[in-house]
Amino acid sequence: MAALSVKPGQRFTVPDWDTNARLISADAESQRSASHQLRQEARALRSETNNQAKWDEHDNQTRLAERISSVNRWKETLDKCLADIDEEIDALAKVKEAAERALQAKNLSLDVAMECLTLRDGRRAIDVVRDPVEEELHREVKVIDKAKRELQQRVHEAFEQLCLLQEARQQLSFDHRGKMEALEIDRTCLSLSVNSPNISFKVNPTRIPNGSTAVDEWEQNSQYNKDHAEEEMKASTKLREAIVLSIAQTNNELEAQRVATEFALRKRIRDMERAYDELKWQEQNTLEEIAEMEEDIRRLEEDLRRKMQDLKVAHTRLETRTYRPNVELCRDQAQYGLTDEVHQLEGSIRALKMKLAEAQDALDALYRQLHRVQTDMACKAHSLVLDHKCMDSRRKLVVPAEKFVPRVDTFNRTTNRAPSPPRAGQLELG
């Protein structure tokens, strides 16, 4: 028989073969057991997490609904309080107007009494006596003067109380607007679900926002606003009752005060005119500076655009040179020069952007200052018009009513001038 030409392979014994089969079977059993255990644990975890998520979502839906209900109750309370304070403001304003009308009505009585005294001064000889009529006239003048001082005080108190009521109403209105916005936000949150189109992951959503308050603080703030408004309404009600009781005694100010008031008004008008001229000069200089700043910004933007185009050229050159073949792809002087140019242009662009931002900030500041100047000019012009009208109105105290003709406004500056409208790029102020 011929010999085998191929060397026989390794041979295992029968026990080795049995051992190997038992090991494979045991490993399969172990893997199936581990897999079964893992599947059971996964199912339990899925069930637990699903239940937890559903209950958490249900609890938070309930909390949101309760919060909406709580905010809505406060909103309705503030609605009622706002309506009450509006009624009180209207009532106090009407009483104040009634007090002012009563104050004006006393002028005729005082004029008549003073005219009577003046006429009686024309008496001659023995008829120039201090008789009961003259004594009653002097007493009438004193009573009218006292009543006018009292009513003037009441008008001043009514004005101050109206300011306090308006302040309290503003606080209520601010709180009310906040609750309206909070209601809208919470209702939106309540309507969200996994099928909502606008849900997404957010960055650090569990952070505590700046300015956050506790529930007690929130409750105390609304309660304070409500209590404060009610206190001011109570004070206003008492003041209205006091004004109604004082209307019968209302009067105007003393004749001596008229001279002092007119002197103060003239001085105030002179000071206001000087201040207006100064503001006019400031406005002109600010407008010139704004024009120069806008031109510099335009030039900065043009330079920045040119630098961006230069950077595009340098980038394109560098990128194009990366396609040089084989050994031609070398770091030659042109490569180094283009790289340096890119770095230089990037630095220039950063510097230009920073300077442009600074220029924009400066321009915004100039526009804000211009708005302040123009607003102050408008206020002073309006105040001057009012002061001139006050001076013109006070002529009624020395000019007979049948001869009284209002003077033409002598303030020849730009009276009642409104601030210039915002220009391109100007920051509008609230």
C-alpha positions in Angstrom: 0.0 0.0 0.0 1.3 3.4 -0.9 2.1 5.9 2.0 -0.3 8.9 2.7 1.0 12.0 1.0 -0.8 14.4 3.5 0.1 14.7 7.2 -3.0 13.8 9.3 -4.5 16.7 11.3 -4.9 16.8 15.1 -7.1 14.2 16.6 -9.2 14.7 19.8 -10.4 12.0 22.1 -14.0 11.1 22.7 -14.0 12.5 26.2 -12.7 15.8 24.8 -15.6 15.8 22.3 -18.1 15.2 25.1 -16.7 17.8 27.3 -16.8 20.4 24.5 -20.4 19.6 23.7 -21.4 19.9 27.4 -19.6 23.2 27.7 -21.4 24.6 24.7 -24.7 23.5 26.1 -24.0 24.9 29.5 -22.9 28.2 28.0 -26.1 28.4 25.9 -28.2 27.7 29.0 -26.3 30.4 31.0 -26.7 32.9 28.2 -30.4 32.2 27.8 -30.9 32.5 31.6 -29.0 35.8 31.7 -30.9 37.1 28.7 -34.2 36.1 30.3 -33.3 37.8 33.5 -32.3 41.0 31.6 -35.5 40.9 29.7 -37.5 40.7 32.9 -35.6 43.5 34.4 -36.0 45.6 31.3 -39.8 45.0 31.3 -40.0 45.9 35.0 -38.0 49.0 34.4 -40.1 50.0 31.4 -43.3 49.5 33.5 -41.9 51.4 36.4 -40.6 54.3 34.3 -43.8 54.5 32.3 -45.9 54.6 35.4 -43.6 57.1 37.0 -43.7 59.3 34.0 -47.4 59.1 33.7 -48.0 59.9 37.3 -45.4 62.7 37.3 -47.1 64.2 34.2 -50.5 63.8 35.8 -49.3 65.4 39.0 -47.8 68.3 37.2 -50.9 68.8 35.1 -52.8 69.0 38.3 -50.3 71.4 39.8 -50.5 73.6 36.7 -54.3 73.6 36.8 -54.2 74.5 40.5 -51.7 77.3 39.8 -53.8 78.6 37.0 -56.8 78.6 39.3 -54.9 80.4 42.0 -53.5 83.1 39.6 -56.9 83.5 38.0 -58.5 84.1 41.5 -55.9 86.8 42.2 -56.5 88.2 38.7 -60.2 88.5 39.4 -59.5 90.1 42.7 -57.2 92.6 41.0 -59.9 93.2 38.4 -62.4 94.2 41.0 -59.8 96.3 42.9 -58.8 98.1 39.6 -62.5 98.8 38.9 -63.0 100.2 42.5 -59.9 102.4 42.3 -60.9 103.7 38.9 -64.3 104.7 40.4 -62.6 106.3 43.3 -60.2 108.2 41.0 -63.1 109.4 39.0 -65.0 110.4 42.1 -62.1 112.3 43.6 -61.3 114.0 40.3 -64.9 115.2 40.1 -64.8 116.5 43.7 -61.4 118.2 43.0 -63.0 119.8 39.9 -65.9 120.9 42.0 -63.5 122.4 44.6 -61.7 124.2 41.8 -65.0 125.6 40.5 -66.0 126.7 43.9 -62.6 128.3 44.4 -63.1 130.2 41.1 -66.6 131.2 42.1 -65.3 133.0 45.2 -63.5 135.6 43.0 -66.6 137.5 42.1 -67.6 137.8 45.8 -64.1 139.1 46.7 -64.1 141.5 43.7 -67.5 142.8 44.7 -66.4 143.3 48.4 -63.1 145.0 47.4 -64.9 147.2 44.9 -67.4 148.2 47.6 -64.6 149.1 50.0 -62.9 151.1 47.2 -66.1 153.0 46.4 -66.7 153.7 50.0 -63.2 155.2 50.3 -64.5 158.0 48.1 -66.7 159.3 50.7 -66.0 162.8 52.0 -66.3 164.8 55.2 -68.3 163.4 58.0 -69.6 160.5 55.9 -66.1 159.0 56.1 -67.0 156.8 59.1 -66.3 153.3 60.0 -69.9 152.2 60.1 -71.3 148.6 60.4 -71.4 148.2 56.6 -67.7 148.9 56.3 -67.1 146.5 59.2 -69.2 143.8 57.5 -67.3 144.3 54.3 -64.0 143.9 56.0 -65.3 140.8 57.8 -66.6 139.4 54.5 -63.1 139.9 52.9 -61.5 138.1 55.8 -64.0 135.2 55.6 -63.5 134.9 51.9 -59.7 134.9 52.2 -59.9 132.2 54.9 -62.2 130.1 52.9 -60.0 130.4 49.8 -56.9 129.3 51.7 -58.7 126.3 53.1 -60.1 125.3 49.7 -56.7 125.7 48.1 -55.2 123.4 50.6 -58.0 120.9 49.9 -57.3 121.1 46.1 -53.6 120.4 46.8 -54.4 117.5 49.0 -56.8 116.1 46.4 -54.0 116.4 43.8 -51.6 114.6 46.0 -54.2 111.9 46.8 -54.9 111.5 43.1 -51.1 110.9 42.5 -51.2 108.3 45.3 -54.2 106.6 43.8 -52.6 106.6 40.4 -49.4 105.1 41.9 -51.5 102.4 43.6 -53.4 101.8 40.4 -50.1 101.5 38.5 -48.9 98.9 40.9 -52.2 97.0 40.6 -52.1 97.3 36.8 -48.5 96.0 36.7 -49.4 93.1 38.9 -52.5 92.4 36.8 -50.5 92.4 33.6 -48.0 90.0 35.1 -50.7 87.6 36.1 -52.3 87.8 32.7 -48.9 86.9 31.1 -48.4 84.1 33.7 -51.9 82.7 33.0 -51.2 82.6 29.2 -47.8 80.9 29.8 -49.2 78.3 32.2 -52.2 77.6 30.0 -49.8 77.1 27.1 -47.7 74.7 29.3 -50.9 72.9 30.3 -51.8 72.4 26.7 -48.4 70.8 25.8 -48.2 67.1 25.1 -45.8 64.7 23.4 -47.6 65.5 20.1 -47.1 69.2 20.4 -45.0 70.6 17.4 -43.0 73.1 19.4 -41.4 70.9 22.1 -37.7 70.4 22.2 -34.7 69.9 24.5 -33.5 73.0 26.3 -30.2 74.0 27.8 -30.3 73.7 31.6 -34.1 73.9 31.9 -33.9 73.1 35.7 -32.0 76.2 36.5 -33.5 78.8 38.9 -34.0 82.0 36.9 -32.7 85.2 38.2 -35.4 87.2 40.1 -37.3 84.1 41.1 -39.6 84.5 44.1 -41.1 82.1 46.6 -44.9 81.5 46.7 -45.2 83.3 49.9 -43.5 86.4 48.5 -45.7 86.2 45.4 -48.8 86.0 47.6 -47.6 88.8 49.9 -46.8 91.1 46.9 -50.3 90.8 45.5 -51.8 91.1 49.0 -49.7 94.2 49.7 -50.8 95.8 46.4 -54.4 95.1 47.2 -54.2 96.3 50.7 -52.3 99.4 49.7 -54.9 100.3 47.1 -57.7 99.8 49.6 -55.9 102.0 52.1 -55.5 104.8 49.5 -59.2 104.4 48.5 -60.2 104.8 52.2 -58.0 107.8 52.5 -59.5 109.2 49.3 -63.0 108.6 50.5 -62.3 110.5 53.7 -60.7 113.4 51.8 -63.7 113.6 49.4 -66.0 113.9 52.4 -63.7 116.6 53.9 -63.7 118.5 50.6 -67.4 118.3 50.3 -67.7 119.8 53.7 -65.1 122.5 52.8 -66.5 123.5 49.4 -68.8 126.2 51.0 -65.7 127.9 52.4 -63.5 127.7 49.3 -61.5 130.8 48.1 -58.4 131.9 46.3 -55.1 133.1 47.5 -54.2 136.5 49.0 -53.6 139.7 47.0 -50.1 139.9 48.4 -49.4 136.4 47.2 -50.4 137.5 43.7 -47.4 139.8 43.6 -45.0 137.2 44.9 -46.4 134.6 42.5 -46.0 136.8 39.5 -42.4 137.7 40.6 -41.6 134.0 40.9 -43.2 133.3 37.6 -41.2 136.0 35.8 -38.0 134.7 37.4 -38.9 131.2 36.5 -39.6 132.2 32.9 -36.1 133.9 32.6 -34.4 130.8 34.1 -36.4 128.5 31.7 -35.4 130.6 28.7 -31.7 130.4 29.6 -32.0 126.7 30.1 -33.8 126.3 26.8 -31.0 128.2 25.0 -28.4 126.0 26.6 -30.3 122.9 25.5 -30.7 124.3 22.0 -26.9 124.6 21.8 -26.4 121.1 23.1 -28.9 119.7 20.6 -27.0 121.4 17.7 -23.7 120.1 18.9 -25.1 116.6 19.5 -26.6 116.5 16.0 -23.2 117.5 14.5 -21.5 114.8 16.5 -24.1 112.2 15.4 -23.6 113.1 11.8 -19.8 112.7 12.2 -20.2 109.4 14.1 -22.6 108.0 11.4 -20.0 108.9 8.7 -17.2 107.2 10.7 -19.4 104.2 11.2 -20.1 104.1 7.5 -16.4 104.2 6.8 -15.7 101.5 9.4 -18.3 99.3 7.7 -16.8 99.9 4.3 -13.4 99.0 5.6 -14.8 95.9 7.3 -16.4 94.8 4.0 -13.2 95.3 2.1 -11.2 93.4 4.7 -13.8 90.6 4.5 -13.3 90.5 0.7 -9.5 90.5 1.2 -9.9 87.6 3.6 -12.0 85.7 1.1 -9.3 86.2 -1.5 -6.6 85.0 0.9 -8.7 82.0 2.0 -9.4 81.1 -1.6 -5.7 81.4 -2.5 -4.7 79.1 0.4 -7.4 76.6 -0.4 -6.5 76.6 -4.1 -2.8 76.0 -3.4 -3.7 72.9 -1.4 -4.4 71.2 -4.8 -0.8 71.5 -6.0 0.5 68.1 -7.1 3.0 65.9 -5.4 6.2 67.7 -4.3 4.9 71.0 -5.5 2.7 71.1 -2.3 5.4 72.8 -0.3 5.4 75.4 2.4 7.0 78.1 0.3 7.3 81.8 1.0 4.0 82.4 -0.7 2.3 79.9 1.6 3.8 81.6 4.7 2.9 85.0 3.3 -0.7 84.1 2.6 -1.0 82.5 6.1 0.4 85.7 7.7 -2.0 87.7 5.6 -5.0 85.6 6.8 -3.9 86.1 10.5 -3.4 89.8 9.9 -6.7 90.2 8.2 -8.5 88.2 10.9 -6.9 90.5 13.5 -7.9 93.6 11.6 -11.4 92.3 11.2 -11.7 91.6 14.9 -10.3 95.1 15.7 -12.7 96.7 13.2 -15.7 94.8 14.6 -14.8 95.8 18.1 -14.3 99.4 17.1 -17.6 99.3 15.1 -19.4 97.9 18.1 -18.0 100.7 20.2 -18.9 103.3 17.6 -22.5 101.9 17.4 -22.7 102.0 21.2 -21.5 105.6 21.2 -24.0 106.5 18.5 -26.8 104.9 20.4 -25.6 106.9 23.5 -25.6 110.0 21.4 -29.2 109.3 20.1 -30.3 108.6 23.7 -28.7 111.9 24.8 -30.3 113.7 21.9 -33.7 112.2 22.8 -33.2 113.4 26.4 -32.2 116.9 25.2 -35.1 117.2 22.8 -37.5 115.8 25.3 -36.2 118.3 27.9 -36.5 121.1 25.4 -40.1 120.1 24.6 -40.9 120.0 28.3 -39.3 123.4 28.9 -41.0 124.9 25.8 -44.3 123.5 27.1 -43.5 124.8 30.6 -42.7 128.2 29.2 -46.0 128.2 27.2 -47.8 127.3 30.4 -46.0 129.9 32.4 -46.8 132.6 29.9 -50.4 131.5 29.9 -50.3 131.7 33.7 -48.9 135.3 33.5 -51.5 136.1 30.9 -54.3 134.6 33.0 -53.2 136.5 36.1 -53.8 139.7 34.2 -57.4 139.1 35.0 -56.6 140.1 38.5 -55.7 143.7 37.4 -57.6 144.0 34.1 -61.4 144.4 34.1 -63.1 141.4 32.7 -64.9 143.4 30.0 -61.5 144.8 28.8 -59.5 141.6 29.2 -57.9 140.5 26.0 -55.5 137.5 26.1 -52.1 138.4 24.9 -50.4 136.6 22.0 -47.8 134.0 23.1 -44.6 136.0 23.2 -42.3 132.9 23.4 -40.8 133.0 19.9 -38.7 129.9 20.3 -39.8 126.5 19.0 -42.7 126.2 21.4 -44.4 122.8 22.0 -41.7 121.2 19.9 -41.9 117.5 19.7 -38.7 115.4 19.9 -37.2 114.5 16.5 -38.3 111.1 15.2 -35.8 108.3 15.5 -33.4 108.2 12.6 -31.9 105.1 11.0 -30.2 103.0 13.6 -31.4 105.2 16.5 -32.3 103.4 19.6 -35.9 104.2 20.6 -36.5 104.8 24.2 -39.5 103.5 26.1 
